[in-house]
């Protein structure tokens, strides 16, 4: 993950542009602070939520942290509270990362007339903060009809471990001549995998859904 400095401020209920936040971690007292809404929006836009932050406190001290939870308004989707988890660079942390597919245009199974079913959009991994990737990239170039990639097939660098169950389906190629029963069975299995994954994640992260191409 990238290392980014992020400024935290004292809370001020009279300032509508400040969002409440808390910094917490092992062997430390919780610290209630706030941050500028515009700064946080820019942080997420440029770097995503999987960043290794050096949270700068009002007294000048810095605390290495990751974004643990973002609570958002259900209508505006603007954050109204954020939890920052203080971490040690020498200790493993667990994060949820998105999964992105590449090489759709060269996918063997699609070229052979198959239908792509992408069912798992994120997974949990663990490792040292600076080693963790922002996303998981899966190359589906060689994926053929009848083949499926599971979470156990995710290529992870040394020091990075899979936390989610290893048997969750991520993506598969199905024949367009498959019967309705076969497609319904595949969709049901995919939905079950999504349900299992969702049980591991916080409410605002539950974005899994089934896409058929």
C-alpha positions as CSV (number, residue, x, y, z in Angstrom):
1,X,0.0,0.0,0.0
2,X,1.0,3.6,-0.6
3,X,2.2,5.6,2.4
4,X,0.3,8.9,2.6
5,X,0.3,11.7,5.2
6,X,-3.2,12.7,6.3
7,X,-3.9,15.6,8.7
8,X,-6.3,15.1,11.6
9,X,-7.8,18.0,13.6
10,X,-9.5,18.8,16.8
11,X,-13.2,18.2,16.7
12,X,-15.3,21.3,16.3
13,X,-19.1,20.9,16.2
14,X,-19.5,24.4,14.8
15,X,-17.5,23.5,11.7
16,X,-19.8,21.7,9.2
17,X,-16.8,20.7,7.0
18,X,-15.2,18.6,9.6
19,X,-16.0,14.9,9.9
20,X,-15.6,13.1,13.3
21,X,-13.1,10.3,13.4
22,X,-11.4,8.0,15.9
23,X,-7.9,6.6,16.0
24,X,-7.6,3.4,18.1
25,X,-5.3,0.4,18.4
26,X,-3.5,-2.0,20.6
27,X,-1.9,-0.6,23.8
28,X,-3.2,2.9,23.2
29,X,-6.2,5.1,24.3
30,X,-8.8,6.0,21.7
31,X,-8.2,9.4,20.3
32,X,-11.3,11.4,19.1
33,X,-10.5,13.8,16.3
34,X,-11.8,15.0,13.0
35,X,-10.7,15.7,9.4
36,X,-11.6,18.0,6.6
37,X,-14.3,16.4,4.4
38,X,-12.6,17.8,1.2
39,X,-9.2,16.3,2.1
40,X,-10.7,12.9,2.7
41,X,-12.7,12.9,-0.5
42,X,-9.5,13.8,-2.4
43,X,-7.6,11.0,-0.6
44,X,-10.2,8.3,-1.6
45,X,-10.4,9.7,-5.1
46,X,-6.6,9.6,-5.7
47,X,-5.6,6.5,-3.7
48,X,-8.7,4.5,-2.7
49,X,-9.4,3.4,0.8
50,X,-6.5,0.8,1.0
51,X,-3.8,3.2,1.9
52,X,-1.1,3.2,4.6
53,X,-1.6,6.5,6.4
54,X,0.7,8.5,8.5
55,X,-2.1,10.3,10.5
56,X,-0.7,13.6,11.7
57,X,-2.3,14.7,14.9
58,X,-2.8,18.4,16.0
59,X,0.2,18.2,18.4
60,X,2.5,17.2,15.5
61,X,2.8,13.5,16.3
62,X,2.1,10.9,13.6
63,X,0.4,7.5,14.0
64,X,0.7,4.9,11.3
65,X,-2.8,3.8,10.5
66,X,-5.2,2.2,8.0
67,X,-8.8,3.1,7.3
68,X,-10.8,0.5,9.2
69,X,-14.4,1.6,8.7
70,X,-16.2,4.4,6.9
71,X,-19.7,5.1,8.0
72,X,-21.7,6.8,5.2
73,X,-25.0,8.6,4.9
74,X,-27.5,6.3,3.2
75,X,-28.8,9.0,0.9
76,X,-25.8,11.2,0.1
77,X,-23.1,8.5,0.6
78,X,-21.0,11.2,2.3
79,X,-18.9,9.9,5.3
80,X,-20.2,11.0,8.7
81,X,-17.6,9.0,10.8
82,X,-14.4,7.2,10.1
83,X,-12.4,4.7,12.2
84,X,-8.6,4.7,11.7
85,X,-6.8,1.7,13.1
86,X,-3.3,2.3,14.4
87,X,-0.9,-0.3,13.1
88,X,2.7,-1.4,13.5
89,X,4.7,-1.7,10.3
90,X,6.2,-5.0,11.6
91,X,2.9,-6.7,12.3
92,X,0.4,-8.2,9.9
93,X,-2.9,-6.4,9.3
94,X,-6.0,-7.7,7.5
95,X,-7.8,-5.7,4.8
96,X,-10.5,-6.2,2.2
97,X,-9.3,-5.5,-1.3
98,X,-11.3,-5.4,-4.6
99,X,-10.7,-7.9,-7.3
100,X,-10.2,-6.7,-10.9
101,X,-10.3,-8.8,-14.0
102,X,-8.0,-8.0,-17.0
103,X,-7.7,-9.3,-20.5
104,X,-11.4,-9.8,-21.1
105,X,-10.8,-9.1,-24.8
106,X,-8.3,-12.0,-25.1
107,X,-10.2,-14.5,-22.8
108,X,-10.1,-17.9,-24.5
109,X,-13.5,-18.9,-23.2
110,X,-15.2,-15.8,-24.4
111,X,-13.6,-16.1,-27.8
112,X,-15.0,-19.7,-28.0
113,X,-18.5,-18.4,-27.4
114,X,-18.7,-18.8,-23.6
115,X,-20.4,-16.5,-21.1
116,X,-18.4,-14.9,-18.3
117,X,-19.8,-15.0,-14.8
118,X,-18.0,-12.7,-12.4
119,X,-19.4,-13.3,-8.8
120,X,-16.9,-12.2,-6.2
121,X,-15.7,-8.6,-6.2
122,X,-13.5,-8.5,-3.1
123,X,-11.6,-10.7,-0.7
124,X,-9.7,-10.5,2.5
125,X,-5.9,-10.7,2.7
126,X,-3.3,-10.1,5.4
127,X,0.3,-8.9,5.5
128,X,2.6,-6.1,6.4
129,X,1.0,-2.7,5.7
130,X,3.5,-1.5,3.1
131,X,3.4,-4.9,1.3
132,X,-0.4,-5.1,0.9
133,X,-1.7,-4.4,-2.6
134,X,-4.6,-1.9,-3.3
135,X,-6.4,-4.5,-5.4
136,X,-6.1,-8.1,-6.7
137,X,-5.6,-8.4,-10.4
138,X,-6.7,-11.6,-12.1
139,X,-5.7,-12.3,-15.7
140,X,-8.4,-14.3,-17.4
141,X,-6.6,-14.6,-20.7
142,X,-6.3,-18.5,-20.5
143,X,-9.7,-19.1,-18.8
144,X,-11.7,-21.5,-21.1
145,X,-15.3,-22.7,-21.1
146,X,-16.0,-24.8,-18.1
147,X,-13.2,-23.4,-16.0
148,X,-13.5,-21.5,-12.8
149,X,-11.1,-19.4,-10.7
150,X,-11.4,-19.6,-6.9
151,X,-9.9,-17.5,-4.2
152,X,-7.2,-20.1,-3.8
153,X,-6.1,-19.3,-7.3
154,X,-5.3,-15.7,-6.5
155,X,-1.6,-15.0,-7.1
156,X,-0.2,-13.5,-3.9
157,X,3.3,-12.2,-3.3
158,X,5.5,-13.6,-0.6
159,X,4.4,-12.4,2.9
160,X,0.8,-11.9,1.8
161,X,-1.8,-14.5,3.0
162,X,-5.4,-15.2,2.0
163,X,-7.8,-14.7,4.9
164,X,-11.1,-15.4,3.1
165,X,-12.1,-19.0,2.6
166,X,-10.0,-20.6,-0.2
167,X,-13.0,-22.2,-2.0
168,X,-15.0,-19.1,-2.9
169,X,-15.7,-18.8,-6.6
170,X,-14.5,-15.6,-8.3
171,X,-15.1,-16.0,-12.0
172,X,-16.0,-18.7,-14.5
173,X,-16.8,-19.2,-18.1
174,X,-20.0,-21.1,-19.0
175,X,-21.3,-22.5,-22.3
176,X,-24.1,-20.5,-23.9
177,X,-25.7,-23.8,-24.7
178,X,-26.0,-24.6,-21.0
179,X,-29.5,-25.6,-19.8
180,X,-31.5,-23.2,-17.7
181,X,-31.1,-25.6,-14.7
182,X,-27.3,-25.5,-15.1
183,X,-27.3,-21.7,-15.1
184,X,-29.6,-21.5,-12.1
185,X,-27.3,-23.9,-10.2
186,X,-24.2,-21.9,-11.1
187,X,-25.9,-18.7,-10.0
188,X,-27.1,-20.3,-6.7
189,X,-23.5,-21.4,-5.9
190,X,-22.2,-18.0,-6.8
191,X,-24.8,-16.3,-4.5
192,X,-23.8,-18.6,-1.7
193,X,-20.1,-17.6,-2.2
194,X,-21.1,-13.9,-2.1
195,X,-23.1,-14.5,1.1
196,X,-20.1,-16.2,2.8
197,X,-17.8,-13.3,1.8
198,X,-20.2,-10.7,3.0
199,X,-20.3,-12.2,6.4
200,X,-16.6,-11.3,6.7
201,X,-17.0,-7.7,5.8
202,X,-18.5,-4.5,7.3
203,X,-21.8,-3.2,6.2
204,X,-20.6,-0.5,3.9
205,X,-18.4,-2.9,2.1
206,X,-21.2,-5.3,1.1
207,X,-21.1,-4.6,-2.6
208,X,-20.9,-8.1,-4.0
209,X,-23.3,-8.9,-6.8
210,X,-23.6,-11.3,-9.8
211,X,-22.7,-10.0,-13.3
212,X,-23.4,-12.0,-16.4
213,X,-21.7,-11.0,-19.7
